[in-house]
């Protein structure tokens, strides 16, 4: 890389960082939405000239009508991968490189300068993502601008726990900012030893790993004092959030990111806001009264693998009360998880299956007894639920009775027939598999 290129990258980095820091520059929601509309229209003109898939998919449609364009999802994106991306990269070539990186744990190889990544495949369908060098610079600068406490020039030591490393994450290392990747597949004892030596100022990890680190901190095995804890990759359950806040004596922040984009970050008040300076999120309401919706993403910052009117499989709950930070970016009360984890139980009235949001299941467990430290609730069939509880062994029967009664009470109040509930020992090992505290394993058709 030449000197001119390095200076260009640095100038772009500083510009993106500054834009992220002043992301709340919009005084009104109307001003934000007008600006987004202009960004998307310009973006579409570029993408339609470069992507054979989108050129054909949106043929004959006016750019001013982009909010009503046909949707895409992961199935379409992967089926049309070769024609959708603008870098001319084939799906088979990209998969081969990504799978080799997973096996060797060497995540540095690229294809013609493009970083290749592979999603965790929680839904059973792994997704590929492509990121250009310019997009890496933008992502790193934006991530730091939104998540970094204090100045860019202050010394920071970031510990990043993920299933897989990437050139994307390595881009974070700038100047006085140190970045260390911690592989979730490694043993926890190794992580504790490395953290004690590294003394990170910021820890970024899934809640399941943060809980193990919090427990080690409480036992005195881990002795760190990070200025900021950021939860990523898994749903931050209220039970885990309370525990981690007590362990580390601070607000637990969140970054909501997936293969499809950098979707949301928490403000200084701990409220999760959509990153609406990077993308537009339209709402497909599942329950308008409860504020529960599926996000439809248009990311106007990614040109290598354009994401336009992409329907995610996640359930978000909007926050109806404005955040004290004053941002016009949409506040999110919670990320509930995937649509696939909606539970279904037969109605008492007519036997038809009624959907129950994961949030209701969580509330039933958490409200039942303060003795539950961790839990998992798994629907195995329309009338069969398995529950795992972790807590004082001497109070196991008391916990199980309280949780069963609480769950049945909530379901009866919703007019559905409570299931047969079985209790099994709690188990989960952080690593390649994401923790889902509320999970549906049965197919209901």
C-alpha positions, -999 to +999 in steps of 0.1 A: +000+000+000+014+034-010+018+065+011-011+082-007-033+052-001-025+052+036-033+089+039-065+084+020-075+056+044-066+077+074-086+107+061-116+084+054-113+068+089-113+102+106-143+114+085-164+082+093-154+084+130-165+120+132-198+113+115-205+084+139-197+106+169-221+132+158-247+107+146-274+126+165-270+157+144-306+154+131-329+176+151-361+161+139-373+127+127-386+143+095-351+157+087-335+122+093-360+105+070-356+130+042-319+126+044-322+088+044-344+089+013-318+109-006-291+084+005-311+054-006-320+068-040-283+076-048-273+042-035-299+024-057-287+042-088-252+029-082-262-006-072-285-011-102-256-002-125-233-028-109-254-057-096-271-079-123-295-093-097-308-060-085-309-046-120-332-074-131-351-076-097-361-039-098-365-036-135-392-010-143-395+002-108-390+039-099-364+048-073-388+071-055-409+039-047-380+020-031-399+016+002-423-008-016-397-027-036-399-066-034-382-081-003-352-103-002-341-127+026-311-149+033-324-177+010-326-153-020-293-136-011-274-169-010-292-183-041-283-151-061-249-145-044-229-145-076-252-120-094-260-099-063-225-089-052-207-062-072-172-077-068-176-106-092-170-132-064-185-166-068-204-183-039-184-216-042-150-198-041-161-176-012-174-206+008-143-226+002-121-198+016-144-191+045-146-228+055-108-232+053-104-202+076-128-218+101-108-250+101-073-234+103-084-205+125-065-182+101-089-155+091-066-133+071-069-146+035-090-125+011-102-128-025-089-099-046-087-077-016-122-085-004-127-099+032-149-130+033-169-140+064-193-167+074-222-163+098-226-187+127-257-203+110-279-204+141-309-210+118-292-238+100-284-217+069-250-201+070-246-168+053-216-153+035-206-117+038-182-096+017-165-064+028-142-042+007-111-024+021-131+009+021-160-007+039-136-022+065-123+013+072-158+027+074-170-001+097-140+002+121-143+040+123-181+039+128-179+011+154-153+031+173-172+063+169-204+048+183-190+024+210-157+039+221-158+059+254-139+091+253-115+103+226-101+084+196-067+094+209-071+080+244-053+046+250-077+017+248-071-021+251-101-040+235-107-076+242-130-090+215-146-125+221-160-140+189-165-174+172-143-163+143-118-135+137-118-114+106-098-087+088-129-066+096-123-067+133-086-063+129-093-029+112-102-016+147-065-014+157-056+022+152-029+043+169-032+040+206-061+015+203-050-021+209-072-050+197-069-086+209-090-114+195-102-141+220-114-172+203-146-185+219-135-221+211-105-217+235-108-228+272-122-202+296-092-207+319-069-195+291-091-164+286-089-156+323-051-158+322-048-136+291-073-110+304-054-107+337-022-100+317-039-077+291-060-057+315-086-046+289-103-012+291-132-026+270-145-062+268-167-072+239-183-106+242-215-127+240-235-126+272-229-164+278-191-157+279-195-124+299-214-144+325-185-169+329-161-139+332-184-122+357-185-154+378-147-156+376-144-120+387-167-127+417-145-157+427-114-136+425-099-156+396-103-127+372-091-092+383-099-066+356-116-032+357-128-025+322-144+010+316-170-006+293-186-040+288-203-046+254-226-075+248-227-089+212-239-118+191-265-132+215-297-119+230-289-100+263-314-116+286-326-093+315-313-119+340-278-118+325-279-080+322-287-076+360-260-102+370-233-086+348-241-051+360-237-062+396-204-081+387-188-052+368-206-024+386-216-006+354-243-003+327-239-032+302-239-019+267-249-037+235-240-038+198-266-054+176-248-067+145-253-095+121-241-107+087-266-082+072-253-051+089-243-030+119-278-024+131-278-008+166-257+004+195-264+017+230-261+054+239-246+067+272-279+059+289-277+022+279-306+025+255-302+006+222-308+028+192-310+018+156-280+030+135-302+050+112-273+071+099-261+039+082-293+022+072-331+023+070-351-002+091-387-006+081-410-024+105-431-054+097-453-055+128-461-089+144-480-071+172-484-034+168-499-029+202-469-045+219-445-028+195-430-061+183-418-061+147-395-078+122-369-054+108-366-049+070-331-035+063-318-012+036-281-005+042-270+024+020-233+021+031-225-013+017-219-015-021-199-048-023-228-069-011-258-046-012-285-052+014-318-037+001-352-044+016-338-074+034-362-092+058-344-103+089-356-133+110-354-113+143-380-099+166-375-065+180-396-045+205-397-008+201-394+015+231-423+038+233-408+063+258-382+088+243-346+082+254-332+110+277-302+112+253-324+131+229-315+111+198-341+109+170-328+074+162-354+047+170-349+033+206-353-004+210-366-019+243-353-054+235-341-078+209-363-109+216-345-133+193-356-151+161-390-156+147-382-193+147-382-191+185-418-180+188-436-207+209-469-220+198-496-236+221-531-247+213-560-223+221-583-234+249-612-221+228-607-239+194-574-258+196-557-235+170-520-228+176-514-194+192-480-177+190-463-167+223-434-143+222-401-153+238-403-122+260-434-137+278-415-169+284-386-150+299-408-130+321-425-161+335-391-176+345-376-144+359-407-135+379-411-169+394-382-169+419-350-149+425-331-182+430-328-189+393-293-179+381-296-192+345-322-210+325-331-224+291-367-231+279-370-254+249-403-262+231-400-298+219-436-300+207-470-282+208-476-297+243-441-304+255-416-280+270-382-288+286-368-264+311-332-262+324-326-242+356-293-233+373-295-222+410-290-235+445-293-273+445-310-273+479-338-252+463-342-271+431-377-285+437-389-252+450-375-234+419-390-260+395-424-257+411-424-219+410-413-217+374-438-243+363-466-224+381-455-190+367-453-203+331-487-220+333-503-188+349-491-166+320-502-191+293-536-196+309-540-158+310-534-158+272-561-184+266-538-212+257-535-247+270-503-251+292-479-278+281-464-308+299-433-294+315-402-315+321-371-303+339-336-315+330-301-304+342-288-271+330-261-273+304-244-249+279-208-244+269-199-211+252-182-215+219-193-222+183-230-224+194-249-193+204-269-193+236-307-192+231-324-191+265-358-194+247-357-219+218-382-237+197-369-270+183-401-284+169-416-276+135-453-267+137-473-270+105 
